Amino acid sequence: MNVRAPSGLALKAKLFRGLSDPSRLALIEALRDGEKTVSQLVEATGLSQPNASAHLACLRDCGIVEKRQAGRYAFYALADDQVEALLCAAEELLARIGAQIFACTRYRQEG
């Protein structure tokens, strides 16, 4: 099967769509300080175990998180230092324009 890679712009949009899901973003945020088990991620995020596992599988398939098996435990971590760098860049940008983004009426408010 020949799957054509999306253009640079479409690929960026796909990345940001994946990061825009509040559950996936909560999992990524929880992993910023190091690897965690699914149980630890459930506790940190308030997600149900099946929901967290499904989102972790998505994030793993996309290369955003990685999984390390240790006996019967699976540990998840950010797969690339650039994920942390992207989150830091987003925080810096939000420090400057967060009020405008919050006030934006073009996007539905989540959470």
N, C-alpha and C positions, 0 to 999 in steps of 0.2 A: 504494500500500500504506500503510495507516494503522498505524503502530507506536506503541503507547501507552507513554509514558515510565514507568519504575518509580517507585514512591513514594520519598520522601526516604530512608527507612530502607533500602529495597531498593537504591537507587542507591549509598548509602554502603557497603553490604555488597559490592556489585559492585566498587567501587573497591578496597576492602581485599582482596577475593579476588584481584584483579589484582596488587596489590602483594605478596601473600603468596607468590607463586611465587619460589623462590630464584634462578632464572635471570633473571627480569625485575628482581628487586630488585638483583641484582649489576650489571646493566646500568645501572640508575638510579643506583646508588652510584658507578659509574665515570664517570658524566656530571656528577657534582656539581661537579667542578673545571673544567668547560668542555666544549665540543663535541669529538667524536672521530669518526674514521672507523670503519667496521665492523672493519677490521683491528686498529685500536688497541683497540677494545672486546673483540675476541677475545683479544688478548694480555692485557688487563687482567683479564678474567674467567675465562679458561680454557675458555670455551664454544667449540664448533665454529662455523665460519662459518655454515653453514645454520641451526643452532639459534639463534645470536645474531640472524641476519637475521629469522627467524620471530618471535622475541620482540620485536624492534624494530618490526616491522610491527604487531604487536598493540598495543604501547605507543603507536605513532603513531596508529593507528585510534582509540584511546581518548583521544587528546589529551594524553598524559603526556609524550611526546617529540615533537620536530619534526625534520624532515629538510631539509637545505640541500644542493642539488646544486651542485657546482663542477667543471665538466668531467666527467671520468669518476669523480670521487670524490663520495661522499655523506657529509655530516657530520651527526651526530646531536647534539642538545642537549636539555636539559630544556625543555619548552614553556612552563612557567609558574614564576615565582618561588615560588609557593605549594607546589610539589612539594618544593623545598629546605626551606621552612618546615615542612612536614609531617614530613620526615625529621629535622629538628632537634628538633621537638616530641617525636617518637618516642624520640630519643636522651635527651632530658631526662627523659621518663617512665621509660625503662628504667634510667636512673641511680638512680631512686628505687625502682622495683618490679621490676627485672630479675631479682633472685634469686628472687622469687616466681613470676615467669613461667617461669623456667628450671626450677623445681621442680614446676610444674604437671603433673599426670599426665593431665589430660583431653585434651591435644593430643599427637599423635605428635611426637617429636623429629625434626627434619629437619637434615641436614648434620651 
